[in-house]
Amino acid sequence: MAVWSSVIQPNCIHLCNADTNGARQVNSDLSKPLIFKKRSRISASRCCCAAQTYDSISIRYNSDFDPVQSGDFFSKDSHFVEELAGKVMKDYARDGDFEDAIRVYIELLDDGFQAGEFEMFPILVKSFGSFCDVRKGREVHGHVVKLGALDDVYVANSILGMYWKCGAGDDAVKVFERMPVWDVVSWNSMISGLNQAAEFLESLRFLSWMMWDSSLRPSRVACLSALSACASVEMGIAGREIHAYAMKCGFDVDEFVVSVLIEMYMKCGDVALAENVFRSREDVLSGGNPVLWNVMLFGYISNGCLPQAADLFVDMLQMDLRHGASSMLAGLVLCSEMSQLAFGKQIHNFILRNGLEDDVRVTTALMDMYFKCGDVEGGLKIFDSCSDRNLIMWGAVISNCVQTGFCYTALRLFHAFLSEHRAPDSAMLLSVLRACSAVVNYSMGTGIHGFIIKKGIRQGAFLGSALVDFYAKCKDLESSRALFDGLTSRDVVAWNALISGYVQCGLSDKALKAFRDMLSEQLRPSSVSLSSILSASADLSVKITCREIHGYLTRRDLVSNTLVANSLIAAYARCGDINSSRKIFDGMTERNTVSWNSFIFGSGMHEKIDHTLQLFEQMLAAGVEPNNVTFTAILSACSHAGRVDEGWKYFTSMCEEHGVERRVEHYTCMVDLLGRAGQLKRAYDLILTMPFAPDAQTWGALLGACRTHGGVELARTVADHIFQIDSSAVGYRVLLANLYQDAGDTDQVDKIRSEMKDLGLRKNPGCSWIEVNNEVHAFVASDRSHCESDLIYSTIRSLTAEIIRVLSSNQEAGESTRRQAL
C-alpha cells in the first residue's frame, strides 16, 4: 500500500503519494496551529499512555514544545495512535469542527503513518463534504480510490453522501453504479439525494429498483423521501402504495411518516385520505402532537378548504396544545386567504400575549395578513415596529405594497433597504420592476436593469419578462424587443408582456404578428394573451380575427373566464358587432364591474342611448357599484346622443349619490356634450370651475365645438390655453387653421401654417390597413415601405384610370340621353 505524506502551505493542503510526483490540492485554512481542545473525550480508564499521547499531540504544535521531555509517542504504537486519531477525528466531526478533523488525518500522514484504517475514511470524506465544494470532493474521492478503499461499502456510502451534499448528482449516480455491493444506507442515500435534488421521478424509480432487484427492503428513511417525491409530482397512486408498505412494516406509527403522509395526500388533492390518516392518530384526538395539526391546517388551506381550516384552527386553540410559531403562521395564512381582518387581529393579540412577536417569521406573516386583508397602514406599522428585519421581510413588504397599488411607497422602502447597504435578491428586484412599470419610472427601472447586469444576476423567465414589460410600459419598445429576443427561454408570460406592450403603444398590427409567432412556437396562449390580442383586433377593426379567437376560446372552454368574456364584449362592440357583444354578455354567469362597463361602452358607441341608460339602471339593480369608468361611458353616450339634461343628471349624481370622484375625463365628456349642443359659453364656464387644471383634450373638445358652431373669438382664447399646455399640439393647430378657413380669415390660416413650419411641426398622415391571408398590411400617404409597393401603385393607377374612364363614359351617356330628350 502506498505511503502518503502531506505538505502544508498557507491556506492549502497537498495530499501527495510519496512514490510519485503527483499531488492533489485541497483548499482549506489550515495554516493555524493545531491544538486539540477535547482532552475530556478520551476515557480515563483507557491507560495513562492514552492521555499522555493525546497531550503530546497537543504539545507538538505548540511553540513551547520540548521533544526531549515529551518523547515521540507517534512511533511507539502505530495501531494505537491511529485508533486514537480516529476517535479524535470522530469527535471533531460530530461537533462540526471538520477542518480540525482533516488536519488530524494530514498530520498522521506527515509522521509516516500508513492510511490503512478504513474507519477514518468515512469521517474524512464527510469532513470534506462539509465544504460543499465538488472539486474538493473529487480530490478526496481520488485519494480514496488510490488507496483501494472504495470497495468498502461504508467508505463508498460516505462518498455518495458527500456528492449529494455538494450537489453533484451525476457523480453520485456513477459511484453508486460502480459499487460492488449496496446496503440499505446506499439505497437511502440515492433515494433521498435524488429527492433533494428535485429529481422526483428518478427517486421513485430507485425505490422501485430497490424493491424489485434487491433482497433489501426500503427503510423508514427511504419511505419518507419517496413520499415527499410523490407529493412533489402529485402521484397519489404511488403514494398510496408506499403508504400500504409503511403500514405493513409498522412505519405508520412514526410521527414523521404520518406527517409526510398527510402532506402527500393534501398535495395530491385527496383531502379525505389525509383526514383518515390524521384521525387515525390517538394522540391527535387527545390534543397532542401540534405538528400534525399544523400540517393538516396548511393542507386544508392549500386545497381551498377554508371553512374546514377555520374549524380546525378553532379546535386547536380550544385544546391544550403548545401553540408555537408554526401554529400562528398557519392561522395568519388562513386569515389572509379568507380576508378575515378581525380574526387576524385576535391572533395578533394572542401572539403578543404569548411572546411570539420576536419571531421574524411570525412578524412577517402578521404583516402579510394585514396587507392581504386590505389594511395597508396596519401592515406598514407592523413592519416599522420590527427591529429584526431580514431580507424576506423586506421583500414581503415591498411586494405587498406593489400588489395593493402603493407603488411609490414600495420604491421608497426599496431606497431605505439599499441605504442599509443590503443586496436585494431577484424576488425583490422583480417587485421593484413591477412598481417602476406601474408608475412609469424609467430612470429607476433602467438603474435596476443596470444593477442586474453588474451583479451578474441571472435573468430567468420572471425577471426577464418583468424587464420586457417595464420597457414596454415606458414606451421603449426597441429595448423591450431587444430584451425579449435575448431571452434564452421565452414562456407565455414573456410573450404576454411583449404583446400587451405593442397594444398599449397602439402597434396593434405588430401585436397580431407577435401573437402568431407565439403560436408558431407551440405555446398555448393564456387568458391575458387572448385579452390583449382581442384588444388589438378591436383597434384594427378586424372582425374576422375576433371570430377566430372566439372560436378558439369556445373549443378550449375559456369563454366562461370573466376576463376573456369582458374582452370579447369590448372587441365585438368596437368591430361594429353589438349583437355578438350582447350574446356574450347575456351568457355570462358572473358579471363584474368591468363586464357592465364594457357593454355600456359598446352600447353607447353604437348610439343606443336609451338602451345604455337602461343597462346602467340594471347594473345598479344587480348590486354592482359603478366606478369612474362607468360614468365616463354614460357621459360619453349622452354626449354622442345630445342628451344634455341626462348628462347633467349623471354628472351630478356620480358624486352625490354614488361617491365617485370626478376626474378630468368626466369634465371632458361634459364639455363635449355642451359643445355639441351649441352651449359654448356654458362649456367654457364649466372648464373654469374645474377643481384641477384641465388638460389639452378638455380644451380641445371645446375647440372642436367652436369650429362646428362658428365661435371664432372663443376659439382664439381656447387655442391659447391649449398651446400653453402643449406647444407641439399639431392636431389642434390644424383644427384652428380649418376654423379660420371656414370663417374666410386666410391671414390667420397663413400665420398658423407659418408657425407650424417654424416649429418644425407636421401632422402625421392618416393610416389605413387591410388584412390578407391572416397578415395585416398598413399604409400611409406616399408610403413605399411595403415590399410590393410598385405593384400596389401600378394597380392603383390602373384602377384610377378605369374609374375615370367609367365616369367619363357615364357622363357622356348622360349627356347623350339629355340631348335625345330635348
N, C-alpha and C positions, 0 to 999 in steps of 0.2 A: 504493500500500500504506500502511496506517495506520502512523503513528509511535507507538510505545509508550514510556511512561516509567514510573517507579516511585516510590512514596512509602514510605520505610522508617520504621516506627514500632516502638516497643519490642515485641518478641516477635511481630511480624507483618509481612507484605509486602502491599502493594496493587499488583496489576498492573492498570493502567488505560490506556485508549485516550486519547491526548492530544486527540482530536477530540470526545470525548463526556464526559459526567459520570459514566458508569457505572464501576464498579470491581469487581474480583474479589480477594477477600482470601484469602491462604494463610497459615495459622498456621505459624510456624517461628521458632525462636530465632535471629534474625539481627541482634540488636542489638549483638553484639560486633564489634569492629573486624575488618576483613578483612585478613589477612596471608597472602599466598601463600607456601607453605613449600617448594615444589618447583621451585626455580630450575634444579636439575640436570636436569629433564625437557626443557628447551629445548636443542636441539643447538647446540653452539658453532660449528658450521660454517655455521649459517644466515647470520648477519651480526651486526655489532656492534649494530645498531639493535634486533635481536630481543632480545638480552639487556638492552639499555638500556630497551626498552619494558616488558619483564617486570618490571625493577626499579622502573620508575616506577609500575606498578600496585601494587607492594608498598608504595611510599612514600606514595601518595596517601591511604592510610587511617592513616598514622602521624601522631601529633601533632606530630612534628618536621619535617613535610613543608615544603619551601621551593619554591613554584611557580616562582620566578624561575630558580633553578638547574636544576630538573628539566625544565621546559618541558612543554607539553601534547602529549604524544605521541599521545593518542587522536584528535586532529584531523588528524594528518599523513597517515595512510594507513588509511582506513576498512576496506578489504578485508583488509589485513594484520592489523589489530588483531582483526577478527572471526575470522580464521583462527587467530590465536594464542590468543584466548579459547576457541575451540572445543577446541584441544589441551589447554588448562589444565582445562577442564570434563571432558574425557575422562579426564585423569589423576586428578582428584578422584573421579570416579565409579568408576573402576577400583579405587581404594583405599578405597572406601566412604565418602568424605567428601562425601555428597550435598548437605548444606546449603551447603557451600562452592561446589559446582558450581552450585547455584541462585543463589547470591549473585553469582557472576561474570556470569551472564546478566542479573540485575537491574541491575547496575552499567553494563552495556553500554546498557541502555535508559535509564538515568539520564543518560548522556552523549550521548543523542540518536541513537544508532545504530539503524538500522532492522533489525528482527528478520527478516531475509530469508534467512538461511542455514539451509536445512533440515537441514544436517548437525548443527546444535546441538539440534534438537528431540528426536530420539530419546534423547539424553543427558539433556535437561531432563525429559522425561516419565519416564524411568527413575528419575531422582533424586526426583521427586515420588512415584513408586510405592513408593519405599523407606519412606515413612511409613505404608504400608498403611492409608491413610485415603481412603475412597471420595469424600468431599466434596472433598478437595484434588485428587484425581484428576479429578473432573468439572470443577473450575475450570481446571486446566491444559488439559483437553480443549477447553473453551470457548475458551480463549486460542488454541489451535492452529487451531480451526475459524475464528475471526475473521480469522486471518492467511491463511486459504486453504491451509494446509499439509497438510491431511488427505488430499489427493489423492495425496500421495507415499506409496508403499507402505511405505517404511521408517518413516515417521512413524506411519502407521496401525498397523503391526505393533507399534511401541512402545506405542501406546495400548492395543492388545489385551493385551499383556503386563502393563501397569500395572493394568488392570481385573482380570485374573485374580489378580494378586498381592494386590489389595485385596479379593478375594472377591466381586466384583461380576460374576458370570457373565452375568446378563441384559444388562448394559451391554456386555459384550464381544461377545455374540451380535449385538446391534443394530449395533455398529460394524462387525463382520465382514460382515453382510448389506448394509451401505451402501457397502462398499469397491468402487471401480470395477474393481479388479484384485486377484487374490490370487496370492501366490507361495508357495513351499514353507514359508517361515517363518510365513506367515499360517495355513496349514493345521496346521502343527505346534503353533502357539500354541493353536488351538482344540481339537485332539485331546488334547494334554497338559493343557490347562486344565480341560476337562470331566472328564478322568480324575481330576485332583487334587481337583476339587470333588465327587467321588463320583457324578458323572453318567455312569456307566459305559456304559450303553446309548447315550446321546447321543454319547459319544466314539467308539464303534464306528460309529454312524450317519454321523458326519462323515468317518470313514475311508472308508466305503463311498461316500459322496458324492464325496470327492476322487478315488477311483479310477474312478468311472463318469462323472462330469460335468466332469472336468478333464483337461487334457493332462499335468498334473504327476503324478508318482508318489510314493508315500509314502517318506519318508526313514527313516534308521535311528532318529531320534528319534520319529517317528510310530509306527513299529513297536513300539518299547519301550513307549510309552504305551498303544497298543492291546492289546498282550499283557498288560499289567498290568490293563487293564479286563476282559479275558477271564477272568483269574484271579479277579478280584473277584466276577464274576457266574457263575463256573464254566461258561463257554461254551467247552467243549472243541472243538467243531466249528469255530467261528470262529477259535480259537487255532491249530488245525492248518492252516487256510487261510493265516493270516498267517505261520506257520512255513514253509509252502511258498514264499510270496512272498519271505521273508527268505533262503531258500536260493537262490532264483533270482537275487536281487540280490547275493548274496555276504555278506549281513549275518550269517550264522550262524557266521562265524569270529570275530565280535566277542565278547569276554568278557561284556560286559553283556547282549547279546542272548541268549547261551547261558544266562546266569544267570536271566534273566526267563523264558525258555522252560521251564527245569526247574521253576521256581516255579509257572508257569502249569499245567503238566501235573500237578504234585503237588496243587495246589488243586482241580483238576478230577477228582482221583482216578485219573488214568491213570498209575500208577506205572511201568508197563512202558515207555511212551514217554519218560518222564522219565529212566529208566535208559539208554535208547538214546541220548538227547541227551548225557547225562553221559559215556558211554563213547566217544562219537564224538570227544571232545577228546583229542588226543595228549598234551597237557601234563598232563592229569588222571592218566592211567595211569602217567606217568613221575614222578609225585609233585609236580607243580607246581600252581599255582592253588588255594590253600586256600579261596578264596571259593566256588568251585563245590562243593567238598566240604561246606562248611557248609550251603549251600542244599539239597544233596541230603540231608544228615543231618536238617535240620529238616523236610524233606518227608516222609521216612520216619516221623518221629515223629508228624506231624500226621495221617498216614494209618493210624496204629496198627501200622505195620510195625516193631515194636520189635526183633525179632531181627536184621533186616537193618540197622537203625540201629546196633545194638551191633557187628555185624561191621564196618560201615563206619568206626565211630569207632576201633575197634582198628586197622584198616588205616591210618587217619590217624596214629595215634600211632607206628606202626612205620615210616612213611615220613618222609623228611627234609623235613617241611613246617614252615612258620612257624606254630607253634601260638599264635595270638593270643587275644584275649579272646573273639572270636566262636566259635572252636572250643571253648573251655572252656564257654561258655554253652550250646552245643549238647549237649555231654557231660553237663552238670549237669541240663539239662532231660530228657535221656534217663534218667538215674538216677532222677529224680523220678517219671517215668512208670512205670518198672519197679520202683520201690521197692527199689532196689539200694543200700543204705547203704554196704556195704563197698566197692563200686566207686566210689561218690561220695567216700568218704574218700581213695581213691587219687588221684582227680582233685584233691582238696583239697591233697594233698601236692605234686602236680605244679604246681599254681598257686603254692604257696609257694616251690618251688624256682626257678620262672621269674619271680618277682617280679610276678605279676599280681594280688596281693591288694589293691593300691591302687586298682584299677579298681572303682568303686562298682557297676557293672553285674554284674561277676563276683561281688562280695561278696553282692549281693542274690540272685543265682541260687543261690549256695552256701548261703546261709541258707534259702532256699526249699526246696532239696533236703533239708536236714536235717529240716525240718518235714514235708515230704511223705513222707519215709521213716520218720516216727514218732519221730525224735529231737528232741523239743521243746527239751530242755536244750541240745543242741548248736546248734540254730538260734538260741536266745537268746544263747549265748556268742559266736557269730559277730556278732550284732547289737551286743552290748555292746563288742566289741573294735574295731568300726569307728569311726573318728574323723570320717569324712566321710559323714554320714548325710543323704541328701536326702529329699524328700517321698515318692518312690516306695518307698524302703527302709522308711520309717516305715509307710507304708500296707501294705506286704507283711508286715511282722512282726505288725501288728495283725490283718490279715485271716487270717493263718495261725493265730494264737492263737485266734481265734474258731472257725475251722474245725476245730481239734483239741480244742475244748471248754475251752480255758483262757481263759474269758471275763473273769474277774476280772483276769488278767494283761493282757489286751487293754485293759481300762479303765484300769489303772494306767499302761500305756505311753501311752495317749492323754492322760492328765493330764501325763505327762512331756513329751510333744510340745507341748502347749499352753503349758507353763512356759517353753519356749524361744521363746515369742512367735511361733509359726508359725501360718499359716492352713491348716486342713485342706481337702482337696478333697472332691468329692461321693463318690468311691470310699471314702475313709477314713470319712466320715460314715456311709455305708451299712454298713460293717463294725461300727462302734461301735453303731449302732442294733440290729444283729443281736445284739450282745453284751448290750445292755440288755434286749432281748426274752428272751434265754436265761436271764438271772439275775433278770428282772422288776425292774429298777432304774428305777422310774417317774420319780423326780426327775431323774436324769441324762438319761433319754430325752427328757423334756419340755424340758430345757435344750438338748439338741441340736436339737430342733424349733424352739425359740426362736432359736437361732443361725442356723438355715437361713433363717428368716423375716427376721431382722435383716439378714443379709448379702445377701438377695435371691437366694439360690442356687435355681436352677430345680429344682422338684420333678418330675423326669422319672418315667418308668414305674418304674424300680428304686427310687429314693429314696422316691417316693410310696407304693409298695407296702410298703416296709420300715416306713414310719411307720404305715400301716394295720395291719400285722402287730404292731408294737410295742404300740400301744394295745389291740389285741385280746388279746394275751398278758397285758397288765396288767389285764384285765377292764374296761377303759374302752371299752365298745362304742359309747357315744354319740359319743365323739371319733373312734373308728375309722370309724364310719359317715359322720360329717361329712367327714372327710378323703377317704374313698372317693368320696363324692358330688361332692367338689370337684376330683377328678382330671379333667384335660382328655382324657386318653387312658387308658382302663381296659383293660388286657390281661388275659390269663389269670392272670398272677402276682398282680395286684391282687385279682381275684375269689377266687383261692385263699386269700389272706390273710384276706379277709372271711369266707368260708365256714368255714374252719378255726377262726377266732375264735368264730363262733357255736357250732360244735360243742364247742369246749373250754369254753365258758361254759354248756353244757347247753341252748342255744336251738336245738335240732335242727329245730324247725318253721321258724324263720327261715332256717336254713341251707338247707333244701329250697327255700324261696321264692327265696333268692338264687341258688341253682343254676339254677332255672327262668328267672330273669331273665337270667342269663348266657347260657343257650341262646337266649333270645329276641333277643340281640344278635349272633347268628350266630357265636359264639365256640366253638371246639372244645375241650372240657374235656381237661385233661391227666391223667396218672395220679394226680397229687396231688389234683386236683379230685374225681376219681371215688373215691379212697380216703376223702376227707373226707365225701363225701355218702353213701357206704356206711356209714360210722360213724354218721352222723345217722339213716339209715334203721334201723339196728340199735337205736339209742337209742329210737326211736319204735315199734320192732317192726313196721315197715311192710314186710311181706314182699313185697308186690307191687312196691314201688319197687326192692327188691333184685333182683328178677327182671328188671325193665325195664332196670336198669343192666347186669345180667349179659348181657342180650341185646345191648345197645349195645356192650359190650366184645367180645362174640363177633363181631359184624359188623365191628368195627374191628380184629380180631385182636390185642386187647390183653390177653387172658386170660393169655397167656404171660408178661406182665410180673409179676415176683415181688411187687412192692409191691401191685399190683392184686389178684393172686390171694390174698395174705395178708388183704387187707381183705374180700374176698368170703367167705373161710373164716369170719372172725370175725362178719361180718354175718349170714350164714345161721344160724350157731350161736345167735346172740343172738335171732334171729327164730324159733327153735324148729325149724329145718330142719337137723338134724345130718347127714342123709343127703346133702344137697346140698353141705355142707361137706366130707364125706368124698370125694365125687366130684371136687371141685376139688383137694383135697389129693392124691389118688391120681394125678390127671392132670398134676401139676407135674413138669417135667423137672429143675428145680433148686430145692431147698428150703434156705432158710437158717434161722437160729435162730428168727426171727420166725414162719416158716411152722409149725414144730413147736410153738412156744408157742401160736399161735392155735388149732391143732386140739386141743392138750392142754387148753386152757382150755374150748373148746367141749364136748369130751367130758366133762370134769368137771362142767360146768354142767348137763349132762343126766344126771348121776348114774351115768355108766358108769365106775365106779371101776376095775374090772378092765381095761377097755379103755384107760383113761387111763394106768395103770401100765405096760401093755404098750407104749403109744406112747413112754413115757419110755425104756424099755429099747431100743426100735427106734432112737430118736434117738441114744443112746449108741453103738449098733452101727454107725450110719451115719457116725460120726466127728464129729458135731456137738456142740460143747461147750455144756452148759446154762448159763444165766445166772440172775440173781436172779429174773427174771420166770418162768422155767421152774419154779423151786421154789415160787414163790407159787401157780402154777396147781396143782402137785401137792399142796401142803399144803391148799389150798382144797378140792380134790376129796376128800381124805381127811377133812376136817372135815365136809363135807356127807354123806359116807357113814358117818361114825362110826368110821373105821379108825384107832384110837388108836396101835396098835403100828406100822403102816406110816408114820403121820405122824411119830412119834419117829424112826424109822429114817431117813427122808429129811431130817428136820431136823438130825440128827447128821451124816449123810454129806455134806451140802452144803458144810460147812467142811473136814471131814477128808479127803474123797475128791476133791472137785471144786474146792476152793479158792474157793468163792463166799462172800463175806462176808454174814453175816446182817444183815438190815435190820428196821426196825420192823414192816413188813407181814408178815414171816415170823413174828415173835413174836405178832402179832395173830391170824394163822391158827392158831397152836398154842394160844393162849388160847381161841379159839372152839372148837377141836377138843376140848380138855379140858373146857370148859364144857358143850358139848353132851352129853358123856359123863357129866356129873354130877360130875366131879372138880374141884370148885370150889377146894378148898384147894391142890391141885397147880397149878392155873392161877394162883392168886394168888401162890404162891411163885415161879413162873416169871417173873412180871412183876417181882418184887422183885430177881431176879438178872439182869435185862437190863443190858447194858453201857452203855446210854444211856437217857435219860429216855423213858418210854412216853408216847404221845400219847393224846388223848381217845378215839380209836377203839379202842385196845387195852383201856383200862379199860371202854369201852362194851360190848365183846364179853363181858367178864366180868359186867357189869351185866345184860345180856340173859339170860345163863345163870342168874344169881341169881333172876330172875323165873320162869324155867322150872322151876327145882328148889327154889324156896322159900327161898333163902338171904337172909333179911331182914337179919340183923345184918351179914353181909359186904357186903350191898348198900349199907348206910349208909357204910361205910368206902370202898367203891369210888366212890360218888357224890361224897364229899368230894374225892377225887383229881380227878375229872372237873371239878368246878366250880372247883377251884383253877386248872386249866389253861384252862378256858373257862367263865366265869360266865354267858355268854349261851347255853349249850347247851340250848335249849328242848326238843329232842327227848328228851334224856336225863332232863330233869325230868319230862316226861310219862310216860316209861317207869318212872321211880321212883314216880310217883304211882299208876300202874296196878299196880305191885308191891305197894304198901301197900293198894290197893283189894282186891287178891286176898287179902291177909292179913287183911282186915277192920279195918285201922287207919285209920278215917276221919279221926281228928285229924291224922295226918300228911298225909293227902291234902289236907285243907283248908289246912294250913300251906304245902304246896308250891304250891298254886294261889294262895294269898295272896302268896307270894314272887314268883311269876311276874307277878302283877298289879302289884305294887310296882315291879318291874324293867322293866315295860312289855314283857314277853316274850309272844309269841303264836305258836303253832305255825302254820306255813304250811299252808294247806289243800292237800289232795291234788289232783292234776291228772290229767285223762283227755283223750283225744283220739281223733278219728276222721278218716280220710282219705276225702273225697268229691270225685270228679272231679279227681284229682291235686292237691287242696288239703287241707292238714291243718288241722282245726278243734280247738282246745284249749279245755277247760272246767275251771273250779274251782267249789267250792261257792259258791252265791249269786252266781255270775258273771252280769252282764248287759252285758258289754262287746261281745258278738257283735252284729253288725248285724241278725240275725234272732232276737234273744233272746226277744221277745214271742211269736213263732210257736213257738219251741222250748219255752218254758214252758207255752204253751197246749197243745201236743201232749203234753207230759209229764203235765199234769193230766188230759187225756183218756185217756192210756194208764193212768195210775194208777187213774182211776175204772173203766176197763174191767177192770183186774186185780182190783180189789176186787169188782166185780160178778161176775166169773168165779169168784173164790174163794168168794164168798157162795153163788153158785149151786151150786158143787160141794159146799160144806159142807151146804147144805140137802138136796141129793140124797143125800149120805151118811147124814144123819140119817133121812131117809125110808126108805132101804134098811134101816137098822138096826131101825127100828120095825116094818117089814114082817117082818123076820126074827124079831123077838120075837113 
